[in-house]
Amino acid sequence: MVTGLAKLSWPQRTALSLGVLLVAWGLVDFARAEPRLGVLHVVTGAVIGAAAVRTRVARLVGSLMGVVFLVVFAFGVGEPGGAMDAGFVGNAVHLLIGFASVAVAESCAWCEQRARRIADSR
């Protein structure tokens, strides 16, 4: 378990930053009276942020959140005015978050492989 922010790998710091941004976006959604998207953003932001503690957990959560946000994007675009429609900009950001989550998961896998190679070479 990593205890300091400086000791986190860059994918973990990215996951933490993504989590903080999602929680902030969720709070803005609540202020704009959009509770469904607010709950989605706050909960997923908290999960992604908490998962940043370990690369293995961040990899798993990144994979899951990638699927979640890509599905939310699909529903938002597929049903204009529906429950998951966040407007043009919001839907585009959901798409970007979906891909960013997958990138975090992939990067965490690379970090784990590198750490394993270093440990094996000693």
Backbone as JSON, one array per atom type, in Angstrom:
{
  "sequence": "MVTGLAKLSWPQRTALSLGVLLVAWGLVDFARAEPRLGVLHVVTGAVIGAAAVRTRVARLVGSLMGVVFLVVFAFGVGEPGGAMDAGFVGNAVHLLIGFASVAVAESCAWCEQRARRIADSR",
  "N": [[0.84, -1.18, 0.0], [0.57, 2.18, -0.85], [1.7, 5.13, 0.66], [2.16, 7.84, 0.23], [1.53, 10.62, -1.95], [3.53, 11.22, -3.76], [4.73, 8.78, -4.13], [3.07, 7.33, -5.7], [2.48, 5.71, -8.82], [2.5, 7.09, -12.18], [0.1, 6.33, -13.58], [-1.57, 5.83, -11.41], [-1.71, 8.33, -10.17], [-2.99, 9.67, -12.21], [-5.47, 8.32, -12.21], [-6.37, 9.1, -9.68], [-6.6, 11.88, -10.07], [-8.54, 11.89, -12.08], [-10.67, 10.83, -10.62], [-11.1, 12.89, -8.73], [-11.86, 14.99, -10.42], [-14.24, 13.92, -11.47], [-15.86, 13.74, -9.17], [-16.09, 16.46, -8.56], [-17.44, 17.3, -10.88], [-19.8, 15.9, -10.51], [-20.84, 17.19, -8.25], [-21.38, 19.67, -9.37], [-23.36, 18.86, -11.13], [-25.4, 18.18, -9.31], [-25.93, 20.74, -8.32], [-27.02, 21.84, -10.59], [-29.41, 20.61, -10.72], [-29.51, 17.96, -11.73], [-29.83, 15.08, -10.82], [-29.42, 12.32, -11.5], [-27.16, 12.12, -13.21], [-25.44, 13.38, -11.46], [-25.22, 11.59, -9.29], [-24.07, 9.41, -10.67], [-21.58, 10.53, -11.45], [-20.4, 11.34, -8.98], [-20.28, 8.91, -7.51], [-18.8, 7.18, -9.24], [-16.49, 8.71, -9.46], [-15.56, 8.71, -6.81], [-15.04, 5.98, -6.52], [-13.06, 5.51, -8.5], [-11.07, 7.26, -7.59], [-10.52, 6.16, -5.04], [-9.54, 3.71, -5.83], [-7.05, 4.26, -6.76], [-5.05, 3.72, -5.0], [-3.72, 1.25, -5.22], [-2.01, -0.35, -7.91], [-3.01, -2.68, -9.1], [-5.71, -2.69, -8.33], [-6.51, -0.25, -9.41], [-6.2, -0.88, -12.08], [-8.23, -2.82, -12.49], [-10.56, -1.35, -11.76], [-10.34, 0.76, -13.57], [-10.78, -0.59, -15.97], [-13.45, -1.45, -15.6], [-14.78, 1.04, -15.21], [-14.27, 2.2, -17.64], [-15.92, 0.72, -19.33], [-18.4, 1.38, -18.17], [-18.58, 4.21, -18.61], [-18.43, 4.33, -21.38], [-20.76, 3.01, -22.07], [-22.63, 4.74, -20.88], [-22.13, 6.97, -22.48], [-23.04, 5.94, -24.94], [-25.8, 5.55, -24.39], [-26.47, 8.2, -23.81], [-26.04, 9.53, -26.24], [-27.65, 8.01, -27.87], [-30.24, 8.38, -26.92], [-31.46, 11.24, -27.09], [-32.17, 13.8, -24.81], [-32.81, 11.99, -22.89], [-32.35, 10.12, -19.78], [-29.58, 9.76, -19.43], [-28.44, 11.59, -21.1], [-26.16, 14.06, -21.48], [-25.91, 16.34, -22.86], [-24.18, 17.83, -25.69], [-21.44, 18.47, -25.09], [-21.11, 17.22, -22.57], [-21.63, 14.52, -23.23], [-19.51, 14.06, -24.97], [-17.41, 14.33, -23.16], [-17.96, 12.16, -21.51], [-17.32, 10.1, -23.28], [-14.54, 10.59, -23.59], [-13.72, 10.17, -20.93], [-14.32, 7.48, -20.68], [-12.45, 6.32, -22.49], [-10.11, 7.3, -21.27], [-10.2, 5.96, -18.83], [-9.84, 3.31, -19.64], [-7.26, 3.62, -20.66], [-5.87, 4.19, -18.28], [-6.16, 1.73, -17.0], [-4.73, 0.04, -18.77], [-2.18, 1.23, -18.61], [-1.57, 0.8, -15.93], [-1.31, -1.96, -15.99], [1.01, -2.16, -17.55], [2.84, -0.93, -15.77], [2.8, -2.77, -13.67], [3.88, -5.04, -14.96], [6.44, -4.09, -15.57], [7.46, -3.68, -12.98], [7.45, -6.33, -12.12], [9.36, -7.45, -13.87], [11.65, -6.07, -13.06], [11.86, -6.96, -10.44], [12.29, -9.69, -10.89], [14.77, -9.66, -12.11], [16.56, -9.19, -10.12]],
  "CA": [[0.0, 0.0, 0.0], [1.35, 3.39, -0.99], [1.22, 6.09, 1.65], [2.34, 9.23, -0.18], [1.15, 10.94, -3.32], [4.74, 11.18, -4.59], [5.1, 7.39, -4.36], [2.13, 6.73, -6.65], [2.91, 5.71, -10.22], [1.75, 8.1, -12.92], [-1.3, 5.95, -13.83], [-2.33, 5.97, -10.17], [-1.98, 9.77, -10.01], [-4.02, 9.99, -13.22], [-6.75, 7.81, -11.7], [-6.77, 9.98, -8.57], [-7.04, 13.15, -10.67], [-9.81, 11.62, -12.75], [-11.67, 10.69, -9.57], [-11.4, 14.22, -8.16], [-12.63, 15.74, -11.43], [-15.59, 13.36, -11.55], [-16.61, 14.16, -7.98], [-16.42, 17.89, -8.74], [-18.47, 17.37, -11.91], [-21.03, 15.42, -9.88], [-21.38, 18.25, -7.39], [-21.96, 20.67, -10.29], [-24.62, 18.28, -11.61], [-26.41, 18.34, -8.26], [-26.29, 22.15, -8.27], [-27.83, 22.12, -11.78], [-30.62, 19.78, -10.57], [-29.41, 16.75, -12.55], [-29.38, 14.11, -9.81], [-28.96, 11.02, -12.04], [-25.77, 12.28, -13.61], [-24.68, 13.73, -10.26], [-24.92, 10.34, -8.58], [-23.12, 8.67, -11.49], [-20.26, 11.15, -11.41], [-19.84, 11.3, -7.62], [-19.97, 7.53, -7.14], [-17.68, 6.67, -10.05], [-15.3, 9.47, -9.08], [-15.07, 8.19, -5.53], [-14.5, 4.63, -6.75], [-11.8, 5.64, -9.23], [-10.11, 7.89, -6.69], [-10.12, 5.2, -4.0], [-8.8, 2.61, -6.47], [-5.71, 4.71, -7.11], [-4.11, 3.31, -3.95], [-2.94, 0.11, -5.71], [-2.08, -0.45, -9.37], [-3.89, -3.79, -9.5], [-7.1, -2.24, -8.14], [-6.74, 0.8, -10.4], [-6.36, -1.56, -13.38], [-9.56, -3.43, -12.52], [-11.58, -0.29, -11.74], [-10.24, 1.47, -14.84], [-11.47, -1.41, -16.99], [-14.89, -1.39, -15.35], [-15.29, 2.39, -15.44], [-14.24, 2.42, -19.08], [-17.16, 0.15, -19.87], [-19.52, 2.18, -17.65], [-18.69, 5.51, -19.27], [-18.73, 4.14, -22.8], [-22.2, 2.69, -22.13], [-23.34, 6.0, -20.6], [-22.01, 7.76, -23.71], [-23.93, 5.36, -25.96], [-27.18, 5.88, -24.02], [-26.64, 9.64, -23.91], [-26.13, 9.89, -27.65], [-28.75, 7.26, -28.48], [-31.54, 8.87, -26.44], [-31.39, 12.67, -26.79], [-33.15, 14.23, -23.82], [-33.03, 10.89, -21.94], [-31.77, 10.22, -18.45], [-28.12, 9.81, -19.49], [-28.0, 12.61, -22.04], [-25.5, 15.17, -20.78], [-25.65, 17.38, -23.84], [-23.08, 17.53, -26.61], [-20.15, 18.51, -24.4], [-21.1, 16.18, -21.54], [-21.5, 13.22, -23.88], [-18.13, 13.96, -25.46], [-16.55, 14.11, -21.99], [-18.17, 10.76, -21.11], [-16.52, 9.3, -24.21], [-13.14, 10.77, -23.22], [-13.48, 9.51, -19.64], [-14.3, 6.04, -20.95], [-11.15, 5.98, -23.06], [-9.08, 7.57, -20.27], [-10.25, 4.87, -17.85], [-9.19, 2.16, -20.26], [-5.84, 3.94, -20.72], [-5.34, 4.01, -16.93], [-6.07, 0.28, -16.77], [-3.62, -0.48, -19.58], [-0.93, 1.75, -18.05], [-1.32, 0.08, -14.67], [-0.81, -3.29, -16.36], [2.41, -1.98, -17.95], [3.62, -0.67, -14.56], [2.93, -4.04, -12.94], [4.81, -5.88, -15.7], [7.77, -3.53, -15.38], [7.88, -3.98, -11.61], [7.75, -7.77, -12.07], [10.64, -7.68, -14.56], [12.71, -5.56, -12.21], [11.98, -7.88, -9.29], [12.85, -10.96, -11.37], [16.18, -9.48, -12.49], [17.4, -9.04, -8.91]],
  "C": [[0.88, 1.24, 0.0], [0.79, 4.45, -0.05], [1.35, 7.54, 1.23], [1.99, 9.43, -1.64], [2.36, 10.85, -4.26], [5.14, 9.75, -4.92], [4.15, 6.68, -5.31], [2.75, 6.75, -8.05], [2.05, 6.71, -10.98], [0.34, 7.63, -13.28], [-2.17, 6.06, -12.57], [-2.67, 7.45, -9.92], [-3.04, 10.23, -11.01], [-5.39, 9.53, -12.76], [-7.26, 8.69, -10.57], [-7.29, 11.31, -9.1], [-8.39, 12.99, -11.36], [-10.94, 11.49, -11.74], [-12.09, 12.03, -8.98], [-12.23, 15.04, -9.15], [-14.06, 15.23, -11.55], [-16.45, 13.76, -10.35], [-17.01, 15.63, -8.1], [-17.52, 18.06, -9.78], [-19.82, 16.91, -11.35], [-21.67, 16.47, -9.0], [-22.0, 19.38, -8.23], [-23.3, 20.16, -10.83], [-25.73, 18.42, -10.58], [-26.87, 19.8, -8.18], [-27.17, 22.53, -9.45], [-29.11, 21.29, -11.8], [-30.65, 18.62, -11.57], [-28.94, 15.6, -11.67], [-28.88, 12.78, -10.38], [-27.5, 11.09, -12.45], [-24.89, 12.63, -12.41], [-24.28, 12.49, -9.48], [-23.89, 9.53, -9.35], [-21.71, 9.23, -11.34], [-19.63, 11.09, -10.02], [-19.43, 9.88, -7.24], [-18.78, 7.0, -7.94], [-16.39, 7.43, -9.74], [-14.7, 8.98, -7.78], [-14.44, 6.81, -5.69], [-13.15, 4.7, -7.46], [-10.72, 6.25, -8.34], [-9.61, 6.93, -5.61], [-9.29, 4.06, -4.59], [-7.37, 2.99, -6.79], [-4.65, 4.27, -6.11], [-3.2, 2.17, -4.43], [-3.09, 0.0, -7.22], [-3.01, -1.57, -9.81], [-5.36, -3.39, -9.39], [-7.43, -1.16, -9.17], [-6.93, 0.2, -11.79], [-7.76, -2.13, -13.51], [-10.65, -2.36, -12.61], [-11.54, 0.52, -13.04], [-10.94, 0.72, -15.96], [-12.98, -1.31, -16.83], [-15.48, -0.01, -15.64], [-15.23, 2.76, -16.92], [-15.52, 1.91, -19.72], [-18.36, 0.99, -19.44], [-19.67, 3.47, -18.45], [-18.92, 5.38, -20.77], [-20.2, 3.77, -23.0], [-23.03, 3.94, -21.87], [-23.29, 6.9, -21.83], [-23.0, 7.24, -24.76], [-25.39, 5.68, -25.66], [-27.44, 7.37, -24.16], [-26.81, 10.1, -25.34], [-27.34, 9.24, -28.29], [-30.13, 7.74, -28.08], [-31.44, 10.35, -26.1], [-32.53, 13.09, -25.85], [-33.45, 13.15, -22.78], [-32.27, 11.11, -20.65], [-30.25, 10.37, -18.47], [-27.58, 10.82, -20.49], [-27.43, 13.79, -21.27], [-25.23, 16.33, -21.73], [-24.44, 17.02, -24.69], [-21.74, 17.46, -25.89], [-20.06, 17.4, -23.36], [-20.95, 14.78, -22.13], [-20.09, 13.01, -24.41], [-17.16, 13.69, -24.3], [-16.74, 12.68, -21.47], [-17.35, 9.82, -22.0], [-15.04, 9.37, -23.85], [-12.81, 10.08, -21.9], [-13.45, 7.99, -19.82], [-12.97, 5.6, -21.5], [-10.02, 6.22, -22.07], [-9.04, 6.47, -19.21], [-9.59, 3.61, -18.38], [-7.68, 2.39, -20.35], [-5.18, 3.8, -19.35], [-5.16, 2.53, -16.64], [-4.88, -0.32, -17.51], [-2.27, -0.03, -19.01], [-0.57, 1.09, -16.73], [-0.78, -1.32, -14.95], [0.65, -3.19, -16.78], [3.3, -1.75, -16.73], [3.83, -1.96, -13.76], [3.92, -4.96, -13.63], [6.25, -5.39, -15.53], [8.3, -3.83, -13.98], [8.23, -5.46, -11.46], [9.09, -8.08, -12.73], [11.81, -7.21, -13.71], [12.95, -6.48, -11.02], [12.61, -9.2, -9.7], [14.34, -10.85, -11.7], [17.11, -9.36, -11.29], [17.76, -10.32, -8.33]]
}
